[in-house]
Amino acid sequence: MKKYNVAVIGVGAVGIEILRSLKARNFPLDNLRVFARSSREIKVDNDSYQVEAIEGSEFSGIDIALFAGTEGEKGASVLYAQKFIEQGAVVIDNGNDFRLQKGVPLVIPEVNRDKIKTHKGLIANPNCTTIQALVALGGIHKALGLKKFILTSFQATSGAGKKPAIGLWEETKQLVENNKTNDFDHLNKEIKGEPLGFSHQIAFNVIPQIGGFGDDNYTSEEWKVVKETHKIYGDDTINISATCVRVPVFTSHSEAIYFTVRKKATLARIEEILKASEGVVYFSDSFPLPLEVEAKDEVYVGRLRRDPFEENSFWLWCVADNLRKGAALNAVQIAEELIK
Amino acid sequence: MKKYNVAVIGVGAVGIEILRSLKARNFPLDNLRVFARSSREIKVDNDSYQVEAIEGSEFSGIDIALFAGTEGEKGASVLYAQKFIEQGAVVIDNGNDFRLQKGVPLVIPEVNRDKIKTHKGLIANPNCTTIQALVALGGIHKALGLKKFILTSFQATSGAGKKPAIGLWEETKQLVENNKTNDFDHLNKEIKGEPLGFSHQIAFNVIPQIGGFGDDNYTSEEWKVVKETHKIYGDDTINISATCVRVPVFTSHSEAIYFTVRKKATLARIEEILKASEGVVYFSDSFPLPLEVEAKDEVYVGRLRRDPFEENSFWLWCVADNLRKGAALNAVQIAEELIK
């Protein structure tokens, strides 16, 4: 079996999960190099990795370069992807910078693995919110054609990186330490000082903003869902809009999705499709929870039901680990397809 | 000015807020009696109330009886409302038991205060999730006619009563006390033992179930939104469906609502209507948060935007204190209308 020289760029929440996924899935590694801003040794579970400072490094002989590219480390692929490609590597970029660029395949293996072979050196990994929705809806779209979907997300703090996730923890600890009461009426629910993870306190709160606002009052995260879906499904006639909301959960995004299909479909037909959909674990009479889906690979779907008033319209609830299937795992799965 | 003999039945999360609202709004009280299962003295802020055991009590001379009727104390109005009515009181019931009964007005003063005078002794207070949605959409429905809405809720734990809210607190404390690390990778996010507030752990989790499931996989909470809206707006041709989700927030429900109006409407027109809507505080370029709306009386609306692909369809985000406007305050406002 051929073995590959792989580089991982970035060791934040997503980079660590890439290292974990490569190991867990026995990716055929010859040499593994890990890059970040500064050199250091890191420990992931029981393994040590020597991290090289990316600036000034040479990238020759690398077959596949996986850029973690979380929000907190934006720009790494803009600065370095081309250099890896010039040295012969195929770059798989989890960041946002190249996703919508013409000629760059944007790939979820379960949905459009055929696009991988069209790459010109760079393959983009979609946004976490998009990935899980499109895995959940993928089989349905293929069989029945999606006409429309309306998505409301419940997004985990780790989606913004490790620091905001720790911010939720720090805020929570502060509130527990400053509240010696169990009297509901006298609980102080507001932290002292500035928020520690996001623009507003996230502990015991929800924030309906992920990314920046455009003139149309949609956020960048909400437009990612629309535009990435159009590209991945190869169909820009699907009417999509979203409300993306941060919730005080560490890992795993949840989404309530209302969707309408073009072909006539019964609930039983949708259920049958979901049961057979690649990458989906379907709950017929229960529902997945973010806490239970953390560290799982699949997209979990439940609460399927039909609109009581309109034909061919349905709801589902889907949950996936935003760091795994929403980011690291999807990138490693692309790498696996690449070497097939 | 005439003064009234008022009874409050139930001293859980909602009952306490009824006592607060009566005081804060200077309700013209002659005599105030407070009932619960057992007699005791309770303190609310700086006021003491003598609670009478409801069983075996006499209810003569009471003008208005406010039943708090939260989930935790279901049945009080079923057992006692008729006795109060027979003794001459008008009952305002926050519980679910009579809301959809023919001849019982179901009232949000800002929306359908004219129904109050049709009562035959009992007036029902809608569900918290319904109230804030219908205040937010009330002016829009009146001016443009709602054709459809799709609602996803982020509901606070106190909506289930004080015990579940304290359960969130206890679970959170346990996790803080058992985690001496700040290392995100090694945070233990799961409590030991049984969940303390809901069917599943709610701390750092979200649960897409409020109420029991029907055969159609909708919950009772989701159907309340549909059926109560049809009754309150007096229009059962509006296509409505909902996904109701519990989030680790103590107080104030948030809702992402996608809606379609019958008449042609621009975003500017919807904005103008929201600014003029009774009971609504409109955020034009920001958004309300549950933590900030707690202990406020109005329904806060923000994130208004149009569907980029479909005419006459829009999103809004609304937040209200589920114990106040969602329950106690609305009941007291009905009482105020009653004595006008």
Interface residues (C-beta under 8 A of the other chain):
Chain A: A13 I16 V44 K148 I150 T152 F154 S158 K162 A165 I166 W169 E170 T172 K173 L175 V176 E177 N182 F184 D185 L187 K189 E190 H200 Q201 F204 N205 V206 I207 P208 Q209 D216 N217 Y218 V226 N239 I240 S241 T243 V245 V247 P248 V249 F250 T251 S254 A256 Y258 D285 F287 L289 P290 L291 E294 G302 R303 L304 R305 R306 D307 P308 F309 E310 W315 W317
Chain B: A13 I16 V44 K148 I150 T152 F154 S158 K162 A165 I166 W169 E170 T172 K173 L175 V176 E177 N182 F184 D185 L187 K189 E190 H200 Q201 F204 N205 V206 I207 P208 Q209 D216 N217 Y218 V226 N239 I240 S241 T243 V245 V247 P248 V249 F250 T251 S254 A256 Y258 D285 F287 L289 P290 L291 E294 G302 R303 L304 R305 R306 D307 P308 F309 E310 W315 W317
